[in-house]
């Protein structure tokens, strides 16, 4: 047995008489120790209490040092217990990332990172420099570029790459991984030219003369990406191993992986080599369903370390790539190229701040590229034919047919939806799927918990449908603050609920937090900061977006712990710290539950369902006495250091 002592234990265990986490009872001192037996928590309490329990359950005949037994503080040599001193730090349940791409994350660590480039020229130069280190003809692969953050925001073009890197095929993913920037060499290898037709749900962007620009969007990216050489099986395992060590150092004890079979193979290899140290719930991609059905893949199967999850489908694209499926059109291209206090301007400085959403004929006259995407006939109205409503990667009927097939086979469904139109379609799909789901749950004897991945923009009337349809909203707090410079793209007059975590909780919906790594960094403490402040990661309070929709640290942690456990059907084993639960926890240097200027008894501190009464009325202060007190605590949480990560009772990371 192991005793983790000299700590402040925040159990996050629900109280017997309410949904309020029990540790909020400030009248009772928190526990200071956890006793672990194998992979399970034996007890949580004071060190003295747990030593008594350890002695009583020990297989030796050793007795406690104190004759009275209760209250003993030392142990006679021979008692089978290892004590780990936590140095007075805080123990929290292990965090689980509810939406991760582990293969993409592992590869992004090895490949060229363009996320820090601030101009198009700087990005091109970084690509040129990487190419110089590679043999002629080898692919130059990278990710992270975001024209919305460049000082000279304009769409990249293949001609720039052709001039800078003529002897290498080049493929650079955008930050959101929904657009690929390729050169002519890469397109030639993929067999794509000006006559190649756009696939459904994707686009080869062309200029006004019909020539390929080198930008490839959504499902069309598959036609290029399949030619990019993949790491060997051995190389991929090593990359995953380095990545899991990073995750463990950041306080993650598990994650839900959406990289499909390639991820499954890599983690299986690590498991067989006895090198897997983090728990993984693996999800399928659309084209893998026939294989999954044939091999008997069922959601919830597997073991404690590799669990089988559901099927991921795509309804739309991403906000940054202007491909999220919206009910209102995006502004014309130039109107979305920069964001400043004075509004949007074109690349040549023309002020478009007075243009109405969906207009901007001046922009079209400058000869820039437009991205019409998929336009529903009933939406066109009087808008220009070039109006961009994003891309519907699958029709509602196609989504339903694929979801129904998976559900009938005992596979739950997670559908990517960012735009409000996409979310509306996906909720319609799940409504049509209700009877099929009920029958499958009875047949397989387990819950099939369907999910919407991202759920960033939701019509107010659709909020309650998440709860009514028992659909989980799988969301990423970092998206809110990373998208601050993109929110001018969304039509304010539509009145959409944006990154509306408390709204969904108030409606009774289940919410799960994650990162969408590598689109966002995996560090969950930065995500908690984002949920608390809805402000730039630097701590600038003036950037806070809709502060009335902030979420307390306690609630954000619950959505990183109990939320993913519920989504995986493991709520009786993971998500909080109590006897009988899996021994997955972390030791950190910052207490997220108490801080100067925070009233721990305020209802907003850890209680869901009070959005109208508390969050709005308090102006988003969450029980803090001031904005300064809130940000001071949020920044301390953001900068938390993880001293120890325990998974299955074993120390998997120690600083």
C-alpha positions, 0 to 999 in steps of 0.5 A, a space after each residue: 500500500 502507499 500513503 500520500 500524505 502531508 497534503 491538502 486533498 481536494 476530493 471533488 467528491 459530490 456531497 451526499 445531499 446535493 451536486 455541490 462538491 463536498 470540499 466546499 464545506 469550509 467548516 470542515 478541514 480538508 483531508 490531508 492524505 490518500 491511501 492507495 491499494 494497488 490501482 485503487 484508492 483505499 481511503 481518503 482522510 487524515 494521516 492518522 486515520 489512514 495509518 490505522 486503516 493500513 495497519 488493519 488491512 496489512 498482511 503482516 502481524 505488525 501493530 501500530 506504534 501507539 497502543 491505542 491504535 486510533 490516532 497513531 502517527 508512526 508505524 512499526 517497521 514491517 507494516 507494508 506501506 510506503 509513505 510519500 510526502 507531498 510537501 504540503 501541496 494540493 492533491 487534485 483528481 487527475 485531469 482528462 482531456 476530453 478531445 485530443 489528437 495524439 498522433 497530430 500532437 506527437 507529430 507537431 512536436 517533431 515538425 515545423 511549427 509556424 504558430 509563432 510567425 507574425 508575417 507571411 514572409 516570416 513563415 516562408 523563410 521558416 519553411 525555406 530554412 527547414 528545407 535546407 536541412 532536408 535532402 532534396 525531394 523530401 517533404 517539408 511538413 509543418 503546421 500552426 500558421 494563422 493569417 488572422 494573426 499575421 501583421 500582413 494578413 493575406 492568404 498564402 499562395 503556392 507561388 511563394 513556396 514554389 519560389 522559396 522551396 522549388 526542390 521539395 514538396 511542401 505541406 503546411 497545416 493551418 493552426 486549426 488543421 482545416 486548411 493545407 497550404 501546399 506548393 506546386 510540387 506537392 499538388 503534382 505528386 497528389 495528381 491535382 491540377 486546375 481541372 481537378 473537381 472539388 470533393 464534397 465537403 472540401 475545396 481546392 481554392 482557385 484564383 479568378 483565372 481558375 488556377 490553383 492557389 495552393 490552399 486546400 480546405 476541409 475534406 479536399 486536404 485528404 487528397 494531398 495528405 495521403 501522399 505525405 510520408 508517415 513515420 515508421 511504426 517505431 518512430 511513431 511509438 517514440 513520438 507518442 512516448 515523448 508526448 505522453 511524458 509531456 501530458 503527464 507533466 502537465 497534470 493529465 492522467 488520460 485523454 479521449 483520442 480522436 486520431 482513429 486507427 493510427 492512434 490505436 496502433 501506436 498506443 497498442 504498441 506502447 501497451 505491449 511494450 509496457 511503456 504506456 503510462 496514461 489512460 486513453 479512450 480511442 475514437 474512430 474516424 468515418 472511413 474506419 467504421 466498416 473495419 470496426 463493425 467487422 472486428 466487433 468494436 463496441 464503445 466501452 470495450 477494452 480495458 482500464 488503459 485502452 478503452 474503445 470510444 465512439 465514431 467521429 463525424 464532421 458536420 463543418 469546418 472551423 472559424 479560423 478557416 472561414 469554413 464553420 457552417 453558419 446561418 449568417 455569412 462571413 464578411 467578405 475576405 478583406 473585411 476579415 483580414 484584420 481586427 483592430 479598434 477601428 474595425 476591419 480594413 482591406 490589405 491595402 488599407 481601405 476601411 470596411 468597418 462600416 460594411 454590413 455583415 455579408 457585404 463588401 463588394 469593394 473587397 471583391 473588386 480588389 481581386 482577392 480569393 473568395 471561398 463560397 463553401 456550401 450555401 443553402 438555397 433558402 439562405 441566399 436571399 439578396 446576398 451576393 452569390 460569393 457570400 460564404 456560409 462555411 462548408 457543410 462537410 456532410 448533409 444532415 441525411 448523410 450524417 444521420 445514415 452514418 450515425 445510425 449505422 454506427 449506433 446500431 453496431 454499438 458505437 456511440 457518435 461524436 460529431 464535429 460542429 462549430 457553426 450554429 447551422 452545423 450544431 442545429 443540423 447535428 441536434 436534428 440528427 441526434 433527435 432522429 437517432 433517439 429510438 435507434 440509440 435506446 434499442 442499441 443501449 438495451 441490446 448491448 447493455 451499456 449507455 451510448 453517450 453521443 457528443 457534439 465536438 466543439 459546439 462553439 456557436 449555438 442558437 439560443 433555442 438549441 441550448 435546451 436541446 442538448 439536455 433534452 436529447 442527452 447529448 454531451 457538449 464537448 468543448 475547449 475553453 482555450 478556443 474562446 480566448 484563441 478566437 478573440 481576434 476572429 469573433 468579428 467574423 460572427 454576425 452579432 445580430 444573430 444573437 448566438 450563444 458563443 462558447 456558452 459553457 454556463 448556458 449549457 450547464 444551466 440548461 441541464 446539459 452535460 459538458 466536457 472540457 478538453 484542448 483539441 490539441 495540437 490546435 491548442 496546447 494540452 495544458 489544462 491549467 491554461 484552459 481553466 484560466 480561459 474558462 475563468 476569464 474568457 480573456 487573452 492568455 497574457 492576463 489582459 482583463 480588457 480583452 474579456 469576451 462576454 465576462 458574464 459567461 465565465 466559469 469558476 475554477 471549481 466548475 472548470 476542474 469538474 468538467 476536466 475530471 467528472 465530465 470526461 469520466 461521464 462521457 466514457 461511462 466511467 463516472 463510478 470509477 473516475 473523476 473524483 477522489 474517494 474510496 473505491 475510485 481509480 487512484 488517478 491524481 496529481 500534486 500541484 503547487 496552487 490551490 484552485 479552490 481558495 484565494 484571497 478575495 474569494 468568498 468560498 460560500 458564493 453559489 457560483 463557486 462550484 455550483 452549476 445551474 445558476 447562470 441567470 441568478 449568479 453569473 449575470 447578476 455578479 457581472 462575471 466576478 464568480 464570487 471574487 471581490 474584484 476583477 483584480 482578485 479574479 485575475 490574480 487567482 486565474 493567473 496563479 492557476 494558469 501558472 500551476 506547476 505539477 509536482 507529481 502525477 499518479 496514474 493507477 496508483 503509480 507515480 508516472 511523473 515527478 518534477 
